[in-house]
């Protein structure tokens, strides 16, 4: 059986890990990328295989566009040798970091680091992989609730995510002729190690954020992965150019 195939960047931990597992539960095969932690990535691969799907982990620094051609070549090899196909069906641009710095104190180095990962990397990795993305496939970009509402210290990060949301609409417009859908999922505050685990580990922050959410709690990784997995199914084939916020209604 020729299963659909999803490539998820930053799939070794946190939200990306949950996405990979939820996608596998939908019956899709997975290629996930990791930046540094090879061991964690291969643990996710093993968990996916336990669910009966095929999976591979590849190293990728999404902030370094000069590596994208080499990554494309490695991906092509894996597609041919492991999955016996020529193309991926879905690309999930998830890899990211969080840096909390006040607007007045944000350095150019911090700005460049964030823009390289969250905007430039997303733009040019997707562009590089377009020939390998199947017609009638899809792109899911991961944004943030911080593109809609604000929290102190995330001006640069929020600006990058707002740009990705605009990019998503342009992708949907221009790639529609190939039947490729592009959508954006925007998580709210989630208990992960993102941003140094601020929401997860700081009880005061957790309490404040929970008070801003009508459902009365901050999010969990498990709240996000299933939404991404849904967008990789036939049931979502008529969803295109949309922003889906998964935040429990934070800051309504």
GIFENMO-V155757 format. One record per residue. N is the residue number from 1. PSI is psi as a letter, one per 20 degrees, with the letter a starting at -180 (999 if undefined). Layout:
((N/PSI) (N/PSI))
//
This chain:
((1/p) (2/n) (3/q) (4/q) (5/p) (6/p) (7/p) (8/o) (9/q) (10/l) (11/j) (12/i) (13/r) (14/c) (15/h) (16/h) (17/g) (18/h) (19/g) (20/g) (21/g) (22/h) (23/g) (24/h) (25/h) (26/i) (27/j) (28/q) (29/q) (30/p) (31/p) (32/q) (33/q) (34/q) (35/g) (36/h) (37/n) (38/h) (39/g) (40/g) (41/g) (42/h) (43/h) (44/g) (45/g) (46/g) (47/h) (48/g) (49/h) (50/h) (51/j) (52/j) (53/q) (54/q) (55/q) (56/q) (57/p) (58/q) (59/p) (60/p) (61/o) (62/i) (63/i) (64/n) (65/h) (66/i) (67/i) (68/h) (69/g) (70/h) (71/g) (72/g) (73/g) (74/h) (75/g) (76/h) (77/g) (78/g) (79/g) (80/g) (81/h) (82/g) (83/i) (84/k) (85/r) (86/i) (87/q) (88/q) (89/h) (90/q) (91/p) (92/o) (93/n) (94/h) (95/p) (96/r) (97/r) (98/p) (99/p) (100/o) (101/p) (102/q) (103/g) (104/i) (105/i) (106/p) (107/r) (108/h) (109/g) (110/g) (111/g) (112/h) (113/g) (114/g) (115/h) (116/h) (117/g) (118/i) (119/g) (120/g) (121/g) (122/g) (123/g) (124/h) (125/g) (126/g) (127/g) (128/h) (129/i) (130/g) (131/i) (132/j) (133/p) (134/q) (135/q) (136/j) (137/b) (138/q) (139/p) (140/o) (141/p) (142/o) (143/c) (144/q) (145/h) (146/i) (147/i) (148/g) (149/r) (150/q) (151/q) (152/p) (153/j) (154/k) (155/g) (156/g) (157/g) (158/h) (159/g) (160/g) (161/h) (162/h) (163/g) (164/h) (165/h) (166/g) (167/h) (168/g) (169/h) (170/g) (171/g) (172/g) (173/g) (174/h) (175/i) (176/h) (177/i) (178/j) (179/j) (180/p) (181/q) (182/p) (183/r) (184/p) (185/p) (186/n) (187/q) (188/b) (189/p) (190/q) (191/n) (192/a) (193/j) (194/p) (195/k) (196/j) (197/k) (198/g) (199/h) (200/g) (201/h) (202/o) (203/h) (204/g) (205/g) (206/g) (207/g) (208/g) (209/g) (210/h) (211/i) (212/i) (213/p) (214/h) (215/i) (216/j) (217/r) (218/r) (219/r) (220/q) (221/h) (222/i) (223/i) (224/g) (225/h) (226/h) (227/g) (228/g) (229/g) (230/g) (231/i) (232/j) (233/r) (234/h) (235/h) (236/j) (237/i) (238/j) (239/p) (240/p) (241/k) (242/q) (243/o) (244/o) (245/p) (246/n) (247/j) (248/j) (249/k) (250/p) (251/k) (252/999))
//
